[in-house]
Amino acid sequence: MSTTIPDATAARLAHASRAAAAAALVGLAVVVMTAWSASYRHLEAELTGVSSALFTHTLVYQQYWLLWHDHTPMAFDVTRQCSSNLMVSPLLLLAALGTLLRGRIGLLRVLLGLLAGVATCVVLNTVRLDIIGLAYGHWGTDSHWLTHDLLGSLITVAASLLAVVVQVVVAGVHRSPRARRSFPEDGSRPSRHRLRG
């Protein structure tokens, strides 16, 4: 008795698994922007507090981290607008699209690209938050417009673009063997005509 799955059934199962993965990624993007928003921002405040502590004294409470300038404390809030989840959610949607490209990008590559893109967003956004906080520690509130409004906006745009590039590059480093085509060394393409007996 043969236990081999017919090609048509295997193709349907593969398509269904990719569709399920895409739906899960879309759902995760929605959850990150809504139900997990506060927890995500709390995590970012913790990361910023740890990295800022390398240079100055800081305290963290929920999505806030506390810094001092001339013995005057300032509580910085990781708001929805300052959080990297605004950059991460589009990456999840891009990964969902990648899972639907059947035979072109493997699911493992899609996930590796997603992780690389998310890491890029989180690291660069933490650097941005560090710059804002440390500038306050040195120059007070006068630095806010430069580090938050101007430089912070530039870093956000650059981080968003770089994260997409990193995600696409990592996901597309190795294509599936089925998607590769080999040609003769002279560069000529094989004939498409079939031999008829």
C-alpha positions, 0 to 999 in steps of 0.5 A: 500500500502506497503512502505517497501523497499525490502531487495535487494534494501536496500542493494544496497543503503547501498553499494552505500552510502558506496562507495560514502563515500569512494570516498569522503574520497579519494578525500579529501585525494587528496585535502589535499595534493594539493589544500588545502596544503597551507591553511592546513600549514597556520592552522598548523603555527597558532596552533604552534604560539598559543602554542609557545606563551605560552613559548616565544614571537612569530609572525605568518604570513601565514605558517611562525612563527617568533621566536627570539634568542639573538634578532636575528629573525628566520622565521620557515616555515611549509613546505610540508615535515614538515606538518602533511598532509603527515600523515593525507592523509593515515588516510583518505585512511584507513577510505575509506577502512573502509567504504567499510567493509560492516556490520563490521564497522559503518560509524559513527565509521569510522568517529570517528576513523578518527577524533581521528587519525587526532587529534593525528597527528595534536597534535603531529606534533604541539608538534614537531614544538614547540620543534624545535622553542623553541630549537632555542629560547634557543640554536640558530641554533646549535639545528636545527640538533637535534630537526628537523633532529633527534628528529623531524623525530622520532616524525613524525614516532611515530605520524604516527604509533600512529595515525593509532593505535588510528584510528583503535582502536576507529573505532573498539571499538563497532562492529555492532550488526549484526556482533556480534555472541552470543554463549552459556555460556559453550563456545560451538558453535551452530550447523550449521545444519538446522532442517528439518521438 
